[in-house]
Amino acid sequence: MFEDDPLDPQVILDGLPARERPEFLRQYRAAAQAAMRDVAQYKALRQLLHRWSLAVIATNRPAYYEAIEDAKAGRGEAVPLAQAIAAELARRS
């Protein structure tokens, strides 16, 4: 049995909330057309699909949009960048 390819544009489109789909399609179509004109642009198309596959994961997390609004409004907890980096490096070691 095969799993869906997370970089498949249809899988991405199906996984995105409706409000994200028009922007994905706009960016995807532009990148696909650029790749059709110049094969060197294929890498950029793959990178775009990768970013949007991550967006599928993020946008389907509970309270994702609320967290974005809170961050824009300066609400919620803030961690200084240096502290966040140190914590991540400690976690990885």
Backbone as a ProteinNet text record, in pm:
[ID]
protein_1_A
[PRIMARY]
MFEDDPLDPQVILDGLPARERPEFLRQYRAAAQAAMRDVAQYKALRQLLHRWSLAVIATNRPAYYEAIEDAKAGRGEAVPLAQAIAAELARRS
[TERTIARY]
83.6	0	88.5	53.9	132.5	69.9	157.9	110.6	109.5	27.1	23.9	156.1	202.2	323	289.9	353.1	319.6	353.5	434.1	467.4	376.8	281.8	185.3	93.1	83.7	-0.4	-145	-200.6	-338.7	-349.5	-249.3	-247.7	-240	-156.3	-144.3	-277.2	-333.3	-459.6	-569.3	-579.2	-681.3	-659.2	-533.6	-502.7	-513	-513.9	-519.1	-660	-672.2	-802.2	-844.1	-972.9	-1025.5	-966.5	-941.2	-891.2	-749.1	-673.6	-535	-525.4	-626.7	-619.8	-596.8	-663.7	-639.5	-493.9	-432.7	-292.3	-200.3	-227.3	-147.3	-156.6	-277.9	-296	-227.2	-235	-168.8	-18.2	40.1	184.6	226	148.4	180	176.5	71.6	60.5	175.2	212.8	324	454.1	478.4	601.7	604.3	489.6	482.5	506.6	450	472.4	618.4	679.3	820.8	905.7	871	945.7	925.6	807.9	783.9	869.6	887.9	968.2	1117.5	1158.5	1301.8	1319.1	1376.4	1391.7	1470.5	1553.2	1628.4	1535	1412	1314.2	1243.3	1272.4	1208.4	1241.6	1365.9	1405.7	1319.2	1292.8	1208.3	1066.2	1017.6	884.5	881.8	982.9	989.7	997	1074.2	1083.9	948.5	877.2	744.1	651.6	653.6	568.8	607.3	735.4	779.3	726.3	739.7	689.3	539.5	465.7	320.7	284.8	365.5	337.4	353	446.8	462	344.3	294.3	178.1	56	43.6	-68.2	-61.9	56.1	72.4	38.6	95.4	77.1	-67.7	-129.4	-264.8	-369.9	-336.2	-430.9	-410.8	-318.3	-300.2	-409.2	-457.7	-559.5	-507.9	-592.1	-565.4	-452.7	-421.3	-314.4	-343	-460.6	-492	-502.1	-550.7	-557.9	-417.8	-325.2	-186.9	-123.1	-153	-101	-155.1	-283.9	-344.5	-287.3	-268.4	-209.3	-68.7	9.5	146	146	58.2	49.1	8.6	-75	-124.5	-32.1	74	165.9	114.8	18.4	-36	37.2	33.6	91.1	233.8	291.5	428.3	527.6	633.7	743.1	871.5	952.5	1080.8	1187.6	1287.2	1395.2	1461.6	1500.6	1557.2	1676.6	1767.5	1886.6	1847.4	1745.5	1698.6	1635.4	1558.1	1494.4	1598.8	1701.8	1808.4	1883.8	1917	1988.7	1907	1778.1	1692.8	1687.1	1677.7	1673.2	1805.1	1916.1	2046.9	2064.5	2018.2	2027	1939.2	1822.7	1733.3	1795.7	1869.6	1929.3	2053.2	2115.8	2240.2	2216.2
-117.5	0	124.4	222.5	343.6	456.9	537	657.7	771.5	871.3	988.9	1064.2	1114	1194.5	1333.5	1376.7	1507.5	1624.5	1601.2	1707	1705.4	1615.2	1610.4	1732.1	1813.6	1933.9	1904.3	1791.9	1758.9	1724.6	1653.9	1620.7	1749.6	1842.3	1970.7	2044.9	2056.5	2128.8	2068.4	1936.5	1868.8	1889.9	1903.8	1916.6	2057.6	2155.3	2294.5	2337.2	2423.6	2484.5	2567.9	2582.2	2652.8	2792.3	2861.3	2998.4	3006.2	2896.4	2894.3	2850.1	2786.7	2725.5	2823.8	2938.7	3030.4	3076.9	3104.4	3148.7	3035	2914.7	2800.6	2784.2	2786.1	2767.1	2877.2	3000.8	3111.1	3087.2	3055.1	3033.3	2908.6	2803.1	2678.3	2697.1	2761	2781	2865.4	2969.3	3054.3	2975.2	2895.6	2817.7	2706.9	2643.8	2537.6	2594.8	2710.5	2773	2812	2865	2901.1	2777.1	2664.9	2540.6	2486.8	2510.4	2466.1	2546.6	2674	2759.2	2734.4	2701.7	2686.2	2574.5	2464.7	2348.1	2382	2484.5	2525.1	2572.8	2606.5	2652.3	2536.9	2414.3	2298.9	2291	2324.9	2322.6	2419.3	2536.9	2634.5	2580	2507.7	2446.4	2343.6	2259.2	2159	2225.6	2334.6	2406.8	2465.9	2519.8	2574.4	2465.1	2348.9	2237.5	2193	2193.4	2155.9	2255.5	2385.2	2486.6	2470.5	2447.7	2433	2301.4	2197.4	2073	2096.2	2182.4	2218.9	2304.8	2389.1	2471.8	2384.6	2273.6	2180.9	2133	2096.1	2048.4	2159.9	2277.7	2389	2435	2454.5	2510.9	2415	2289.2	2192.2	2166.5	2238.4	2227.2	2307.3	2257.9	2333.3	2472.4	2569.5	2708.7	2775.7	2724.1	2783.7	2930.6	2957.8	3095.1	3188	3135.3	3215.4	3252.2	3157.9	3184.2	3290.9	3288.7	3391.7	3528	3535	3662.3	3710.3	3619.3	3656.6	3712.1	3648.2	3695	3833.5	3854.5	3986	4094.6	4058.2	4154.9	4167.3	4088.4	4094.8	4025.6	3937.6	3862.3	3729	3674.6	3542.8	3550.9	3433.7	3426.2	3455.6	3524.4	3551.3	3496.1	3436.1	3383.3	3454.3	3512.9	3577.3	3477.5	3524.3	3437	3357.8	3424.2	3355.4	3240.1	3261	3156.4	3041.3	3073.2	2969.6	2886.2	2951.8	2879	2789.8	2842.3	2763.8	2641.1	2659.4	2548.3	2442.3	2486.9	2391.2	2317.1	2386.6	2319.5	2218.8	2254.5	2161.5	2038.9	2061.6	1950.5	1854.6	1909.3	1824.7	1749.4	1793	1725.1	1612.5
0	0	0	-81.2	-94	-14.4	45.6	113.3	12.8	39.9	-46.2	-36.8	-149.5	-154.6	-100.5	8.3	64.8	-27.3	-131	-226.5	-349.1	-350.9	-461	-448.3	-552.7	-543.8	-504.3	-549.2	-512.6	-365	-312.5	-169.8	-88.1	-131.2	-62	-67.5	-186.6	-202.8	-114.5	-114.5	-33.8	116.3	156.3	298.1	352.9	264.6	309.2	346.3	446.7	472.6	351.2	331.2	213.4	198	307.3	298.6	243.7	246.8	197.7	51.6	1.7	-131.5	-246.4	-251	-364	-373	-259.4	-262	-304.6	-255.2	-299.2	-450.3	-503.1	-647.7	-728.1	-680.1	-749.5	-755.2	-640.5	-635.3	-713	-700.4	-770.3	-921.2	-970.4	-1115.1	-1169	-1096.4	-1140.3	-1141.7	-1037	-1029.9	-1135.7	-1159.7	-1260.7	-1399.8	-1427.4	-1558.2	-1575.4	-1468.8	-1476	-1502.6	-1438.7	-1459.4	-1600.8	-1658.5	-1796.4	-1894.6	-1864.3	-1953.3	-1937.2	-1814.8	-1786	-1684.3	-1726.7	-1640.4	-1513.7	-1516.9	-1397.8	-1286.3	-1320.5	-1220.7	-1149.8	-1190.7	-1128.3	-979.7	-944.4	-803.7	-722.4	-776.8	-707.5	-690.6	-790.1	-780.7	-667.8	-659.9	-553.1	-415.6	-406.6	-279	-240	-337.2	-311.2	-258.8	-322.2	-278.1	-137.4	-107.8	26.6	130.1	101.9	195.6	218.3	110.9	125.2	194.5	179.3	252.2	402.2	439.9	581	626.5	537.6	569.8	596.8	525.7	551.2	696.4	740.4	878.2	976.9	954.2	1047.5	1054	939.7	938.3	991.3	1001.6	1055.9	1205.2	1265.6	1410.3	1480.7	1592.8	1666.5	1704.4	1688.2	1727.5	1647.7	1530	1448.3	1417.1	1364.9	1323.9	1445.3	1554.7	1676.7	1725.1	1716.6	1758.5	1670.5	1541.3	1450.3	1490.9	1516.6	1557.7	1690.9	1784.5	1912.9	1894.6	1809.9	1785.8	1721.9	1625.8	1561.2	1659.8	1755.3	1853.8	1975.3	1977.6	2090.3	2215.1	2199.2	2312.3	2325.3	2444	2465.8	2513.6	2534.1	2583.3	2472.3	2512	2418.7	2479.7	2396.1	2440.2	2358.1	2425.3	2349.9	2255	2138	2035.8	2087.8	2156.7	2207.9	2300.6	2382.2	2473.4	2394.9	2293.6	2212.3	2139.1	2086	2015.2	2112.3	2230.3	2328.9	2370.5	2389.2	2426.8	2317.5	2193.1	2081.8	2068.1	2080.8	2071.8	2185.1	2304.3	2416.9	2392.3	2334.3	2303.9	2203.9	2107.9	2003.3	2048.8	2156.2	2197.8	2293.9
[MASK]
+++++++++++++++++++++++++++++++++++++++++++++++++++++++++++++++++++++++++++++++++++++++++++++

